[in-house]
């Protein structure tokens, strides 16, 4: 949670969570973006990205529960995140985010208190393998930051190994060539016990078999020149050692280290970096200066082996990407079809002031209709490049029996957004009606149609009026104004979606919502 706090997110910011799963930090960022003082059209958004699609769908489940429209979940390698679109529908690969949270994959050795299995599996090779990937992610994060002088990124791990921490930050500063500055954040979180970043360390190596069995004692190297030739550039790189640049070395204490023994926490590392105003990282697409190994080869010094050079380039060069060669997203979001919008608008009597241009559906079908943030519509849905897993707030769901009429029912998560604009398909009901349909026997495992005669006269009469006006189909049971405050105090909803039949009502909410309402009704 600490990196998200140090990002200092404001409601108008566009934020990238580069390696977002499982989503706790993303949730924290989304909450920081919410403010009644910020106009809806000016609100920022968060892009929650993860390289693994399965983890990405875990994010979908996590974020959909919040009932917000200011997020988009994407699936890309963080170091290859494509960027955002500008107002001219041109893909901008750099200078697009106000904040970037770069919580990178790490060895996790700071979590040994809660993950005891790490004691048996820990090996220095984990950090050595991850180091170039961490640099690559950090450089891409820096390139994506706006160059307005106010944009910052956090780099964090749940490791205590300097090879994954200070060494990476030092290399980011070196390769940024003056375009990044390390922020002193030691006073930003008063009450939190932290330690400064270190300026000197050794690099460990231990030969192991393919099965992870130890083949030799642990070796420590204080400087790169003492590393055996067969390891130089392949398993151990110069960037893993303390920086030779004294200006970089002296700012490393600005990083924060959290030790488990200091405040009963896990082990953690975080650094805050600001992009200098008007500055751009060197290289095409702001990739930064070359690694030591690549630079040495270019200058004609002793060349490392082909394997060593491949390893060195893996974590330092962002592969060239050609717009035409990139694979399009597996599922695209398209604007809701005009005829479907007209059907929805007429059926529910939706006011003309509703921003229907923000309604999108998946190109593979219209099973769900989502209300997206206007900024997301312009920056992400304008082109084909981001691989989008989910975005927006689901406000309608498609309902169609074989050969019968197509309906769009209101979803429970979209009610708060849609209710102010709906003038039809609303039936007044008492709090007792709402509790009765949720807690009725048999309704806890499947959808059951209940006779409308079991409910209050108020609901029977208003439902009959709805049916007479526009027939059977999806409808809202809504509490009268006089009962809403009391319902909210009991954490009961003031409206729920149902299906209105000729003589029946069927609840249209999922089991978790039924259970929540049933529990609240007993309070």
NORNOR-V31272 format. One record per residue. RES is the residue in one letter. SS is DSSP state (@ for helix, = for strand, . for the rest). PSI is psi in degrees with one decimal (* if undefined). Layout:
# NORNOR-V31272
RES/SS/PSI
RES/SS/PSI
This chain:
# NORNOR-V31272
X/./-23.0
X/@/-44.1
X/@/-39.5
X/@/-35.8
X/@/-41.9
X/@/-17.4
X/./-24.1
X/./58.6
X/./136.0
X/./158.4
X/./-26.0
X/./2.5
X/./144.8
X/=/123.7
X/=/139.5
X/=/123.3
X/=/102.1
X/./-37.0
X/./78.7
X/./-33.0
X/./142.7
X/./-8.1
X/./1.1
X/@/-40.7
X/@/-35.6
X/@/-43.8
X/@/-42.3
X/@/-40.9
X/@/-43.5
X/@/-38.8
X/@/-33.9
X/@/-23.0
X/@/-14.0
X/./125.7
X/./130.9
X/./-20.1
X/./-12.8
X/./122.2
X/./144.1
X/@/-42.3
X/@/-16.1
X/@/-1.5
X/./146.9
X/./-169.0
X/=/167.9
X/=/133.5
X/=/113.7
X/=/107.3
X/=/144.2
X/./145.2
X/./-20.2
X/./123.6
X/@/-36.9
X/@/-43.3
X/@/-32.8
X/@/-39.5
X/@/-22.8
X/@/-36.9
X/@/-41.1
X/@/-49.1
X/@/-40.1
X/@/-44.3
X/@/-28.5
X/@/-27.1
X/./-18.4
X/./-19.1
X/./34.9
X/./159.1
X/./9.1
X/./36.1
X/=/157.3
X/=/135.6
X/=/124.0
X/=/162.2
X/./99.1
X/./153.9
X/./132.4
X/@/-38.0
X/@/-5.3
X/@/18.7
X/./127.3
X/./-27.3
X/./-163.6
X/=/166.3
X/=/145.9
X/./-175.2
X/./-17.8
X/./11.9
X/./29.1
X/./135.6
X/=/120.5
X/=/119.1
X/./-11.3
X/./165.6
X/./52.4
X/./-17.9
X/=/145.8
X/./-29.3
X/=/141.7
X/=/125.3
X/=/114.6
X/=/80.2
X/=/93.4
X/./159.2
X/./139.4
X/./175.8
X/./-21.0
X/./20.4
X/@/-10.7
X/@/-7.2
X/@/16.9
X/./-21.3
X/./-37.0
X/./-14.4
X/./79.4
X/./-20.7
X/./-21.2
X/@/-28.4
X/@/-40.1
X/@/-23.1
X/@/-11.3
X/./138.2
X/./146.3
X/./-22.4
X/@/-25.2
X/@/-47.6
X/@/-37.7
X/@/-37.5
X/@/-38.5
X/@/-25.7
X/@/-52.1
X/@/-32.0
X/@/-41.1
X/@/-39.3
X/@/-44.7
X/@/-44.1
X/@/-42.6
X/@/-39.8
X/@/-40.3
X/@/-38.4
X/@/-43.4
X/@/-39.2
X/@/-32.7
X/@/-14.9
X/=/142.6
X/./152.3
X/./43.4
X/./2.5
X/./-5.8
X/./-1.3
X/./134.7
X/=/160.1
X/=/152.1
X/=/139.6
X/=/125.5
X/=/153.6
X/=/163.9
X/./44.1
X/./157.7
X/./3.0
X/./120.8
X/./-25.8
X/./-31.9
X/./-8.3
X/./-92.0
X/@/-36.1
X/@/-39.7
X/@/-45.4
X/@/-43.2
X/@/-40.6
X/@/-35.2
X/@/-44.2
X/@/-41.7
X/@/-46.8
X/@/-18.6
X/@/-19.4
X/./48.6
X/./-1.4
X/./-8.8
X/=/144.5
X/=/139.9
X/=/123.0
X/=/136.9
X/./107.2
X/./19.0
X/./-24.5
X/./5.0
X/./-27.2
X/./77.5
X/./139.8
X/./-17.2
X/./125.3
X/./117.5
X/./166.6
X/=/151.4
X/=/159.1
X/./153.1
X/./159.1
X/./-7.7
X/./143.8
X/./167.4
X/./160.3
X/=/130.3
X/=/149.6
X/=/141.0
X/./120.6
X/./136.2
X/=/158.2
X/./173.3
X/./-24.9
X/./3.9
X/./8.9
X/./140.8
X/=/131.3
X/./-14.4
X/./160.9
X/./160.1
X/./132.6
X/=/143.5
X/=/136.0
X/=/127.2
X/./-21.4
X/./156.4
X/@/-35.3
X/@/-20.6
X/@/-2.9
X/./133.3
X/./148.2
X/./-37.9
X/./-14.7
X/./-22.8
X/=/124.7
X/./-19.8
X/./-60.1
X/./-29.9
X/=/125.2
X/./161.7
X/@/-31.3
X/@/-11.4
X/@/-12.8
X/./164.6
X/./144.9
X/./145.6
X/./-21.6
X/./116.3
X/@/-32.4
X/@/-36.5
X/@/-43.5
X/@/-40.9
X/./-14.2
X/./-8.5
X/@/-30.0
X/@/-10.9
X/@/-16.6
X/./161.4
X/=/135.2
X/=/134.7
X/=/122.0
X/./138.3
X/@/-33.3
X/@/-13.1
X/@/-38.9
X/@/26.3
X/./47.9
X/./-174.5
X/./169.3
X/./136.1
X/=/154.3
X/=/139.1
X/=/142.6
X/=/145.1
X/=/126.5
X/=/136.4
X/=/139.3
X/=/128.2
X/./141.1
X/./130.2
X/./4.8
X/./147.9
X/./137.7
X/./148.2
X/./160.5
X/./163.2
X/@/136.8
X/@/27.0
X/@/49.0
X/./-11.7
X/./171.8
X/./159.5
X/./160.6
X/./164.9
X/@/-43.4
X/@/-43.4
X/@/-40.8
X/@/-39.6
X/@/-39.0
X/@/-41.6
X/@/-30.2
X/./0.9
X/./7.3
X/./177.6
X/./123.6
X/./136.0
X/./169.7
X/./163.9
X/@/-39.8
X/@/-41.2
X/@/-43.5
X/@/-39.5
X/@/-42.0
X/@/-42.2
X/@/-38.3
X/@/-23.4
X/@/-43.4
X/./4.7
X/./-17.2
X/./120.5
X/./120.1
X/./143.3
X/./137.2
X/./129.0
X/./127.8
X/./-36.6
X/./-22.6
X/./-15.3
X/./140.0
X/./133.2
X/./161.9
X/./148.2
X/./-30.8
X/./131.2
X/./153.0
X/=/132.2
X/=/156.6
X/=/141.7
X/./134.6
X/./140.7
X/@/-39.7
X/@/-33.3
X/@/-39.3
X/@/-42.6
X/@/-38.1
X/@/-46.2
X/@/-45.6
X/@/-44.6
X/@/-42.8
X/@/-42.9
X/@/-1.1
X/./47.0
X/./134.7
X/./150.1
X/./-22.8
X/./-9.3
X/./133.4
X/./74.5
X/@/-15.8
X/@/-12.5
X/@/8.0
X/=/126.2
X/=/154.5
X/=/162.5
X/=/145.3
X/./-22.7
X/./0.2
X/./168.0
X/./39.5
X/./-28.7
X/=/142.5
X/=/125.2
X/=/144.0
X/=/116.6
X/./155.5
X/./134.6
X/@/-36.7
X/@/-37.8
X/@/-40.0
X/@/-41.9
X/@/-37.5
X/@/-24.3
X/./-39.6
X/./1.9
X/./-17.0
X/./-168.3
X/./1.2
X/./-49.0
X/./137.5
X/./98.4
X/=/128.1
X/=/-36.6
X/=/148.6
X/=/157.8
X/./-179.4
X/=/123.1
X/=/116.2
X/=/-25.1
X/=/149.5
X/=/140.5
X/=/136.3
X/=/122.9
X/./116.9
X/./159.2
X/./121.8
X/./9.5
X/./-179.1
X/./146.2
X/./130.0
X/=/158.0
X/=/109.1
X/=/149.0
X/=/140.6
X/./154.1
X/@/-37.0
X/@/-19.6
X/@/1.8
X/@/-44.1
X/@/-36.8
X/@/-36.1
X/@/-30.5
X/@/-42.7
X/@/-17.7
X/@/-7.4
X/./131.3
X/./-11.9
X/./174.5
X/./37.9
X/=/127.0
X/=/127.4
X/=/139.9
X/=/156.0
X/./165.8
X/@/-36.4
X/@/-36.6
X/@/-46.2
X/@/-45.7
X/@/-38.1
X/@/-42.9
X/@/-26.5
X/@/-39.6
X/@/3.4
X/./141.3
X/./136.6
X/./-14.5
X/./-4.6
X/./-12.9
X/./-21.3
X/./168.9
X/./127.5
X/./136.0
X/=/122.1
X/=/142.5
X/=/133.1
X/@/-15.2
X/@/-14.5
X/@/-4.8
X/./177.2
X/./159.5
X/@/-34.4
X/@/-47.5
X/@/-41.4
X/@/-45.0
X/@/-43.6
X/@/-34.3
X/@/-38.3
X/@/-38.0
X/@/-39.5
X/@/-45.8
X/@/-40.3
X/@/-33.9
X/@/-43.8
X/@/16.7
X/./-172.0
X/./170.5
X/=/-170.1
X/=/146.4
X/=/165.7
X/=/132.4
X/=/123.5
X/=/135.7
X/=/146.1
X/./157.9
X/@/-36.0
X/@/-18.4
X/@/-4.8
X/@/-41.9
X/@/-42.7
X/@/-39.3
X/@/-43.0
X/@/-37.6
X/@/-28.4
X/./4.7
X/./34.8
X/./148.7
X/./156.2
X/./-8.0
X/=/144.9
X/=/146.4
X/=/137.7
X/=/168.8
X/=/123.7
X/=/115.7
X/./-169.8
X/./-40.3
X/./15.6
X/=/164.7
X/=/137.9
X/=/129.8
X/=/136.3
X/./57.8
X/./159.2
X/./172.7
X/@/-39.2
X/@/-36.8
X/@/-40.6
X/@/-44.4
X/@/-40.3
X/@/-44.8
X/@/-41.1
X/@/-40.5
X/@/-43.1
X/@/-32.7
X/@/-19.2
X/./-6.7
X/./*
